[in-house]
Amino acid sequence: MESALTIECTEAKRNGLATVMVRRNGELVFVDTLNVTKAKARGEFTANVCNALPDVEVNAIDAELLKIADGLANGQNGKATAEDEAEPVDGAAAQEVTEVPSDVAATAMHVEHVEGLEIDYVPCGRRESVTLTARLNGDPIVVESVNLNKSKSRAEFVAKVCKDRPGIDGAAVDAELLKIAAELASKNNGKPRAGATTESDPTAAERLAKMPESARREAEAMLRDINLMKRVIDDAAAMGVAGERELVATVYLVGVSRLLDKPLAAIVQGLSSSGKSYVPERVSSLFPPEAVLHATQQTPQALFYMPAGSLSHRFIVGGERSRMEQDDAAEATRALREMLSSGKLSKLIPMKIDGRMETKLIEQDGPIAFIETTTLTNIFDEDANRCILLTTDERREQTRRIITKLAEGYAGNVRGGDARRIIERHHAAQRMLERRPVVIPFAGRLGELFDSEKVEVRRAFAQLMSMIQASALLHQRQRQIDSDGRLVASGDDYQLARHMLARPFARLLGGGLSDPARRYFERLVAWASDDAFTTTDAKGHESASRRALTGWLSELADAGLVDQLEPHKGSKPAQWKLTGARPGDAASECRALPSVEDVFPDGDFRHSDNT
C-alpha cells in the first residue's frame, strides 16, 4: 500500500521563515522552522526527513521545498497535498497553493537571450533585499533571498542558476538582477514597500466552513459528549500515544488555554527516550496550524522580532530545554518569562535611521500558551515557578505499553485514515471554540481554603484558576452562559483541574516528590541499609542515566529522605545516607488543593468524566 506524504507550510513570513510539517498518512513525522529560501537550510531539512523516512527520495523532498519557497516568494503559504497535478512526493503528495492577492504577487521578468528563463521577485526586507525565484520553462530551479546591492550576493545567485545548465548565460542573469534593483529603487522612492499587505488571515469560522461536513459534525458531537476529556485521551492513544493519560489531558488543556487572557505553561521532564517530546508533539497535532507554533529552538531575541500579532493566543510548542542551567541560560529565557508573566514583550533598541541613531520601542503582544521538554531534574527557579512541571512515566509497565504500540504500527494495525479523521475532528472542534470570558463562582471559596504558607502559592493559585477556565472553555457546549455572555465554570471543571494539578502542586507547595523520584526511593530502600552509600553504588542498582540518578537523589535530599554526607569532588563520588523518613501521600493528594467536598459542602456538584 502506497503511503501519502504531505508537506505543509503552516506559518510563512516575508523573510523566508516557515514552519514546515511533514506528515505521513496524516501522522506528523517531522517539523522544523527554517528559511525555505536558503539552499543550506533546505538541504539540512531534507537530510533530517530522509533520515527519519529512508524510503523517501531526497530530490522529491527538495523539489517540494522549492515549490513552497516559490509559493512564499509569491505571497503564498505552501502546502503539498495529493490533489494537484504536480509530481507527487513519495508517490502521493503534490503542491497546492492558495490564490495570490493582486497586491502581493511577485513581479516576473524574462531574462533576455535565455529562452524559457524568467526571474520573479518580491521584496522581503529593508533596502534592496528580495526573494528571487528563477524558473526554467515554468519550473522553479532556484529560490533565494538576495541583497541586490551586494555584488557577491548577486554572483552567488547567478552561480546557482547556471550550475549544471550550460545553456544559461550568467552575464545575462546578472544584468537582469541589476534591472530588478533599479526598478525597486524607483518603486520605493518615498512609497510603501512592494509586497506589503493589509489582508487579514481567515477567521476560525471561515476555516471551519471549508472543512468537510463530516468533520464538523463529529466535532460538534465530541464537544457535547459528557466524556469529552476521555475522548481526547482515547484519540491521542489512537494517534500512537501509549499510556500517559494524565500527561495527554494536561498538555491538551494547556493548548486550549491559549484562548484565555492568562494561558498556562508547562515543562515536561523525563529521561532520554522516555517519550517526553513525543506526547506534546502528538497532542499538538490535534490543534489546527493557525493555533500552534512549533519552535524547536529559539534565540534569546527571537520572540521580539516575530511579525506583529503572530504570537497572540498561540500554543507555542518548544523543543528540548538546554542542559546549561547557568546565568546565560537564564538570560536566554528572559523574554519567554516576560511573555508568560505579562502577556506581552517590550524592548528599547537603538537603530540607525536616515544616518542617525534613534531609540525605538519594539512591542510584541501575547499572550501565549507554552510547553517544552527537558531531561533536567532541576530547572532554573524563575522558569519553574511560571510553569507546571509534568513528568513522564519511566516504569517498566509503560515501556511495555510503548513497545506494544510500536509493534501494532509495524504490523500494519494502525490505519492512516483513522489518524487523519481524528486530526480533522479535533481541528474542527478547536475552531468551534469561542473565546469567551470565564467566571468561577466558587473562586472565593477556593481562595479561603487555599494554603497561603508559601509565597509560591501566589502563582499556583493563578495556575489553578487558568486550568479551571481552560476546562470550562473546552466544555463550553456543556456550560451555562450568564447574562453578560460569560461562561460559568462548574464543579466538574474544578475536579478535573484538581486531578491534573495535584502531583505538580505537591512538588511545588507540599514538599512532595515527582513520581519518578518516589518510585526510585522505593527501589533505593529495598537495598540501601543504614550505612552510607555513594552515587556509584546507587548507579550499580539502576539502569537509568547517572544524570537522572543524581537528580532523583537531590530531590530526595530536598524532601529530607536522604542526607548528602559528602559532595562530589573530582573522581570521588558523592556520599549519601537514608534518614529513615518516609514520604507522605503528597504525590497523590496535595494538601494545598482543597478537596471537592470542602469546596462544595452542599454536594451541588456533578462528577466529571473519567480520565
C-alpha positions in Angstrom: 0.0 0.0 0.0 1.5 3.4 -1.1 1.8 5.8 1.8 0.8 9.5 1.4 3.4 12.1 2.4 2.2 15.6 3.0 4.4 18.7 3.4 2.7 21.7 5.0 4.0 25.2 5.4 1.9 26.2 8.4 3.5 29.6 9.0 5.2 31.6 6.3 6.8 35.0 6.6 8.1 37.5 4.1 11.7 36.9 5.3 11.6 33.3 4.2 11.0 31.7 7.6 8.4 29.0 7.6 7.3 26.2 9.9 7.3 23.1 7.7 5.5 20.0 8.9 5.8 16.6 7.2 3.0 14.1 7.7 2.7 10.5 6.5 -0.8 9.2 6.3 -1.9 12.2 8.4 0.6 11.5 11.2 3.2 14.1 12.0 6.6 12.7 11.4 8.8 15.8 11.3 8.5 19.5 12.0 11.0 22.4 11.9 11.3 26.1 11.3 13.7 27.1 8.6 14.4 29.7 6.0 13.0 28.0 2.9 14.7 30.5 0.6 18.1 29.2 1.8 19.6 26.2 0.0 21.6 25.2 3.0 18.5 25.2 5.3 16.5 23.2 2.8 19.3 20.7 2.5 19.5 20.2 6.2 15.7 19.8 6.5 15.7 17.3 3.6 18.5 15.3 5.2 16.7 15.1 8.5 13.4 14.0 6.8 15.2 11.3 4.8 17.0 10.0 7.9 13.6 9.6 9.6 12.0 8.2 6.4 14.6 6.2 4.5 12.2 5.3 1.7 11.7 8.9 0.6 13.7 10.3 -2.2 16.0 13.3 -1.4 15.2 15.0 -4.7 11.4 14.7 -4.1 11.6 16.4 -0.7 13.9 19.2 -2.0 11.6 19.8 -5.0 8.6 20.3 -2.7 10.5 22.7 -0.5 11.4 24.7 -3.7 7.7 24.8 -4.5 6.9 26.0 -1.0 9.7 28.6 -1.3 8.3 29.6 -4.6 4.8 30.0 -3.1 6.2 32.1 -0.3 8.0 34.3 -2.7 4.6 34.9 -4.4 2.9 35.7 -1.1 1.5 32.2 -0.6 1.7 29.7 2.2 2.7 26.4 0.6 1.1 23.0 1.2 1.9 19.8 -0.5 -1.2 17.7 -0.9 -2.4 14.8 -3.0 -4.9 16.8 -5.0 -2.8 18.8 -7.6 -1.3 17.7 -10.9 2.3 18.3 -9.9 4.7 15.5 -9.5 3.9 13.7 -6.2 6.2 13.3 -3.2 6.8 9.7 -2.2 4.3 8.7 -4.9 1.5 10.6 -3.3 1.8 14.3 -2.5 1.9 17.3 -4.8 2.0 21.1 -4.5 -1.1 23.3 -3.9 -1.1 27.0 -3.1 -3.8 29.4 -2.4 -4.8 32.3 -4.6 -2.5 35.3 -4.5 -3.9 38.7 -3.7 -3.0 41.1 -6.6 -1.2 43.5 -4.4 1.4 40.9 -3.1 2.0 38.9 -6.2 5.6 38.6 -7.4 6.8 40.6 -10.4 8.1 38.3 -13.2 10.9 39.5 -15.6 12.1 37.4 -18.6 15.8 37.1 -19.0 16.9 38.4 -22.3 18.9 36.0 -24.5 18.0 33.0 -22.3 15.0 31.1 -23.7 12.5 29.9 -21.0 14.2 31.6 -18.1 12.4 34.2 -16.0 13.0 35.6 -12.6 10.3 36.6 -10.1 11.0 38.9 -7.2 9.2 40.0 -4.0 10.8 42.5 -1.6 11.4 40.7 1.7 13.2 43.2 3.9 14.8 46.7 4.1 16.8 48.2 1.3 17.2 46.1 -1.8 16.7 42.6 -0.2 14.3 40.5 -2.3 13.3 36.9 -2.6 14.2 35.8 -6.1 12.7 32.8 -7.9 14.3 31.6 -11.0 12.1 29.5 -13.3 13.1 27.5 -16.3 10.2 26.6 -18.6 7.9 27.4 -15.7 9.6 25.1 -13.1 11.3 26.8 -10.1 15.0 25.9 -10.1 16.4 28.4 -7.5 14.7 30.3 -4.7 16.9 32.6 -2.6 16.9 35.8 -0.6 19.4 38.2 -2.2 20.7 41.6 -1.4 20.8 43.2 -4.8 23.2 45.9 -3.6 25.8 43.3 -3.0 27.7 42.0 -6.0 28.8 38.9 -4.1 25.2 38.1 -3.2 24.1 38.5 -6.9 27.1 36.4 -8.0 26.1 33.5 -5.7 22.6 33.6 -7.0 23.8 33.6 -10.6 26.1 30.7 -10.0 23.3 28.6 -8.6 21.1 29.4 -11.6 23.9 28.4 -14.0 25.1 25.3 -12.2 24.8 22.2 -14.5 22.9 24.4 -17.0 25.5 25.3 -19.7 22.9 27.0 -21.9 22.3 29.8 -19.4 24.4 33.0 -19.8 25.5 34.1 -16.4 26.1 37.7 -17.6 22.5 37.9 -18.9 21.2 36.7 -15.5 23.3 39.3 -13.6 22.1 42.1 -16.0 18.6 41.1 -15.2 19.3 41.4 -11.4 20.6 44.9 -11.9 17.4 45.8 -13.7 15.4 44.5 -10.8 17.5 46.5 -8.4 16.9 49.7 -10.4 13.2 49.0 -10.7 12.9 48.5 -6.9 14.8 51.7 -6.2 12.3 53.6 -8.5 9.3 52.0 -6.9 10.4 52.5 -3.3 11.3 56.2 -3.7 9.0 57.5 -1.0 6.4 54.8 -1.5 5.3 51.9 0.6 7.4 48.8 0.2 6.2 46.5 -2.5 4.5 43.3 -1.3 3.0 45.0 1.8 -0.5 43.8 2.5 -3.3 44.6 4.9 -5.2 41.4 4.2 -6.1 39.7 7.4 -5.9 35.9 8.0 -9.1 33.9 7.6 -11.1 33.7 10.8 -11.7 30.4 12.6 -15.2 30.4 11.3 -14.0 30.8 7.7 -11.6 28.0 8.1 -14.2 25.8 9.7 -16.6 26.4 6.9 -14.1 25.0 4.4 -13.7 21.7 6.4 -15.6 18.5 5.5 -19.1 18.4 6.9 -18.4 15.0 8.5 -15.5 16.6 10.5 -17.7 19.4 11.7 -20.5 17.0 12.6 -18.1 14.7 14.6 -16.5 17.7 16.3 -19.9 19.1 17.5 -20.8 15.7 18.9 -17.5 15.4 20.7 -17.8 18.8 22.3 -21.2 17.9 23.6 -20.1 14.5 24.9 -20.1 14.3 28.8 -17.0 12.2 28.5 -15.2 14.7 26.3 -11.8 14.5 28.1 -11.8 10.7 27.8 -12.5 11.1 24.1 -9.4 13.3 23.8 -7.2 10.8 25.6 -8.6 7.9 23.6 -7.9 9.8 20.3 -4.3 10.5 21.4 -3.9 6.8 22.0 -5.2 6.1 18.5 -2.6 8.5 17.3 0.2 6.4 18.8 0.5 7.6 22.4 0.8 4.7 24.8 -0.4 5.3 28.3 0.4 8.7 29.8 -3.3 9.6 30.1 -2.9 12.4 32.6 0.0 13.9 30.7 -2.0 13.9 27.5 -5.0 15.5 29.2 -2.8 18.2 30.8 -1.0 19.1 27.6 -4.3 19.3 25.7 -5.7 21.7 28.3 -2.6 23.8 28.1 -3.2 24.1 24.4 -6.9 25.1 25.0 -5.8 27.7 27.5 -4.2 29.7 24.6 -7.7 31.3 24.3 -7.6 32.7 27.8 -6.2 36.1 28.9 -3.9 34.1 31.2 -2.8 30.9 29.4 -0.9 28.1 31.0 2.7 27.0 30.5 4.3 23.6 31.3 7.6 21.8 31.2 7.6 18.0 30.6 10.5 16.4 32.5 11.7 12.9 31.7 14.6 10.6 30.9 16.0 10.4 27.5 13.9 8.2 25.2 11.0 8.3 27.7 8.6 10.0 25.3 8.7 13.4 26.8 8.8 15.1 23.4 6.6 12.6 21.7 3.5 13.3 23.8 3.5 17.1 23.2 4.2 16.5 19.5 1.3 14.1 19.1 -1.1 16.2 21.2 -0.2 19.4 19.5 -1.1 17.8 16.1 -4.7 17.9 17.3 -4.7 21.7 17.2 -5.1 23.5 13.8 -2.0 25.0 12.2 -3.1 28.6 12.9 -3.3 27.8 16.7 0.1 26.2 17.0 3.7 27.4 16.5 6.4 24.8 16.7 9.7 26.3 17.8 12.2 23.5 18.3 14.9 26.1 19.1 14.8 29.8 19.7 17.4 32.5 20.3 17.1 35.0 23.3 15.7 37.7 21.0 13.6 35.6 18.6 10.2 36.5 20.2 10.8 40.2 19.8 11.2 40.0 16.1 8.2 37.9 15.2 5.7 39.6 12.9 3.3 41.8 15.0 0.4 39.8 16.4 1.8 36.5 15.3 2.1 35.2 18.9 -1.2 36.4 20.2 -3.2 33.5 21.7 -0.9 30.8 20.1 0.1 27.5 21.5 3.9 27.5 21.4 5.4 24.0 21.4 9.1 24.4 22.1 11.9 21.8 21.7 14.1 20.4 24.4 15.4 22.9 27.0 19.2 23.4 27.1 21.0 21.4 29.7 23.0 24.5 30.6 21.3 26.0 33.7 23.6 28.9 34.2 23.3 32.7 34.0 23.5 32.5 30.2 20.6 30.1 30.1 18.6 32.4 32.5 19.2 35.3 30.2 18.2 33.2 27.1 14.7 32.5 28.6 14.1 36.0 30.0 11.9 37.1 27.1 9.9 33.9 27.5 9.4 34.6 31.2 8.2 38.1 30.5 5.7 36.9 27.9 4.4 34.2 30.3 4.1 36.7 33.1 2.7 39.8 31.5 1.3 38.5 28.2 3.5 41.0 26.1 7.0 41.9 25.4 8.6 45.4 25.1 12.2 46.4 24.4 14.1 49.6 23.6 16.8 49.2 21.0 19.0 51.7 19.1 18.5 51.7 15.3 20.2 53.7 12.6 17.5 55.7 10.7 18.5 58.1 7.9 22.1 58.1 9.1 21.1 58.9 12.7 20.9 56.6 15.7 17.4 56.6 17.2 15.9 54.5 20.1 12.8 52.6 19.0 10.3 50.6 21.1 9.7 47.1 19.9 6.5 45.5 21.3 5.1 42.0 20.8 1.6 41.2 22.0 0.7 37.8 23.5 -0.5 36.0 25.5 0.8 32.5 24.7 0.3 29.0 26.0 3.6 27.3 26.1 5.1 23.8 26.6 8.7 22.5 26.3 10.6 19.4 27.4 13.8 18.6 29.3 15.9 15.8 30.8 16.9 18.1 33.7 15.5 17.3 37.1 16.4 20.7 38.5 15.2 23.7 36.5 16.0 27.4 36.9 13.6 28.6 39.6 12.4 31.7 37.7 11.2 29.4 34.9 9.9 26.6 37.1 7.7 28.9 39.1 6.0 30.1 35.9 5.4 26.6 34.6 3.5 23.4 35.6 6.1 20.7 36.0 5.0 17.5 34.4 6.8 14.1 34.3 6.7 11.1 32.0 6.2 7.5 33.2 9.5 5.7 33.2 8.2 2.4 34.7 8.7 -0.9 33.1 5.0 -1.3 32.5 4.9 1.9 30.5 7.9 0.7 28.4 5.9 -2.5 27.7 2.9 -0.4 26.5 5.1 1.6 24.2 6.7 -1.5 22.7 3.2 -2.9 22.1 2.0 0.3 20.5 5.1 0.4 18.2 4.6 -3.3 17.3 1.0 -2.6 16.3 2.2 0.1 13.9 4.8 -2.1 12.3 2.3 -4.9 12.0 0.0 -2.6 10.0 -2.7 -2.5 12.6 -2.7 1.4 12.7 -4.5 2.9 9.7 -3.5 6.4 8.4 -7.2 7.2 7.5 -8.1 6.9 11.2 -5.4 9.4 12.2 -6.5 11.9 9.5 -10.1 11.6 10.7 -9.1 12.2 14.3 -7.0 15.2 13.4 -9.7 16.8 11.3 -12.2 16.3 14.0 -10.1 18.0 16.6 -9.1 20.8 14.2 -12.8 21.4 13.7 -13.5 21.3 17.4 -10.8 23.8 18.2 -12.1 26.2 15.5 -15.6 25.9 17.0 -14.4 27.0 20.5 -15.2 30.6 21.1 -13.0 33.0 23.1 -15.2 33.9 26.0 -14.5 35.3 29.5 -14.9 32.6 32.1 -16.2 33.3 35.6 -15.6 30.9 38.5 -18.4 31.3 41.1 -16.6 29.3 43.7 -13.3 31.1 43.3 -13.9 33.0 46.6 -14.4 29.7 48.5 -11.2 28.3 46.9 -9.3 31.3 47.9 -10.4 30.9 51.5 -9.4 27.2 51.6 -6.1 27.6 49.7 -2.9 27.2 51.6 -1.1 30.5 51.9 2.0 29.4 53.8 4.5 29.6 50.8 5.0 32.6 48.5 4.8 30.2 45.5 1.1 29.9 46.3 0.5 33.2 44.5 1.4 31.8 41.1 0.0 28.4 41.9 -3.5 29.8 42.6 -3.4 31.7 39.3 -2.4 28.4 37.5 -5.3 26.6 39.2 -7.7 29.4 38.0 -6.4 29.1 34.4 -6.8 25.3 34.5 -10.4 25.6 35.6 -11.1 28.2 32.9 -9.4 26.0 30.3 -11.7 23.1 31.2 -14.7 25.4 31.1 -13.7 26.7 27.6 -13.2 23.1 26.3 -16.6 22.1 27.7 -18.4 25.4 26.7 -21.1 23.4 24.9 -21.9 21.9 28.3 -21.6 25.1 30.5 -24.1 27.8 31.3 -23.6 31.4 30.0 -24.5 34.3 32.2 -26.4 37.5 31.3 -23.1 39.1 30.4 -22.1 36.4 27.9 -19.6 34.8 30.2 -19.0 31.1 30.6 -19.7 29.8 34.1 -17.3 27.2 35.3 -18.7 24.3 37.2 -17.6 21.8 39.9 -16.7 19.5 37.1 -14.0 21.9 36.0 -12.5 22.1 39.5 -12.5 18.3 39.8 -10.6 18.0 36.5 -8.2 20.8 37.3 -7.5 19.4 40.7 -6.8 16.0 39.3 -4.4 17.4 36.7 -2.5 19.6 39.2 -2.4 17.5 42.3 1.0 16.0 41.6 2.7 19.1 40.2 1.4 21.2 43.1 2.6 18.6 45.6 6.1 19.2 44.4 5.7 23.0 44.3 3.8 23.6 47.5 3.6 20.5 49.6 7.2 19.2 49.6 6.1 16.2 47.6 8.1 14.2 45.2 7.8 13.7 41.5 6.5 10.2 40.6 9.9 9.1 39.2 11.7 10.2 42.4 9.1 8.5 44.6 9.4 5.2 42.7 13.2 5.5 42.9 13.0 5.9 46.6 11.1 2.7 46.9 13.8 0.9 45.0 16.5 2.6 47.0 15.2 1.5 50.4 15.0 -2.1 49.1 18.8 -2.4 49.0 20.3 0.5 50.9 21.0 -0.1 54.6 21.6 2.4 57.3 25.2 2.7 56.2 26.3 5.4 53.8 26.4 4.7 50.0 27.9 6.5 47.1 26.4 7.7 43.8 28.4 4.9 42.1 26.8 2.3 44.4 23.4 3.7 43.5 24.2 3.6 39.8 25.1 -0.1 40.1 21.5 -0.8 41.1 19.9 1.3 38.3 19.6 1.3 34.5 18.8 5.0 34.4 21.4 7.5 33.4 23.7 9.0 36.0 22.2 12.4 35.4 18.7 11.1 36.2 20.0 9.3 39.3 21.7 12.3 40.8 18.6 14.4 40.0 16.4 11.9 42.0 18.9 11.9 44.9 18.9 15.7 45.0 15.1 15.7 45.0 15.1 13.1 47.9 17.6 15.2 49.8 15.4 18.3 49.4 12.4 16.3 50.8 14.5 15.2 53.8 14.5 11.5 52.8 18.3 11.2 52.3 21.3 13.3 53.5 24.3 14.1 51.4 27.2 13.4 53.6 29.9 14.4 51.2 29.6 16.3 47.8 31.1 15.1 44.6 34.8 16.0 44.3 36.8 15.2 41.2 36.8 11.5 40.7 35.3 10.9 44.2 31.5 10.3 44.0 29.1 12.0 46.4 28.1 10.1 49.5 24.6 9.7 50.8 22.6 8.1 53.7 19.0 7.4 54.2 17.4 9.5 57.0 14.8 6.9 58.0 11.9 9.3 57.0 9.2 8.1 54.7 7.4 10.1 52.0 3.8 11.0 52.9 0.9 10.8 50.5 1.6 14.3 49.0 2.1 12.9 45.5 -1.4 11.6 45.3 -3.1 14.2 47.5 -1.8 17.7 47.6 -2.8 19.4 50.8 -2.7 22.8 49.1 -5.6 21.9 46.9 -8.9 21.8 48.8 -11.0 18.7 48.4 -14.0 18.8 46.2 -16.2 18.1 49.2 -14.8 21.1 51.1 -15.3 23.4 48.1 -18.9 22.1 47.5 -20.1 21.2 51.0 -23.7 21.1 49.9 -23.0 18.5 47.2 -24.1 20.8 44.4 -21.7 19.1 42.1 -21.8 16.6 39.2 -18.8 14.3 38.8 -16.6 14.9 35.8 -15.8 12.3 33.2 -13.1 9.7 34.0 -9.6 10.3 32.7 
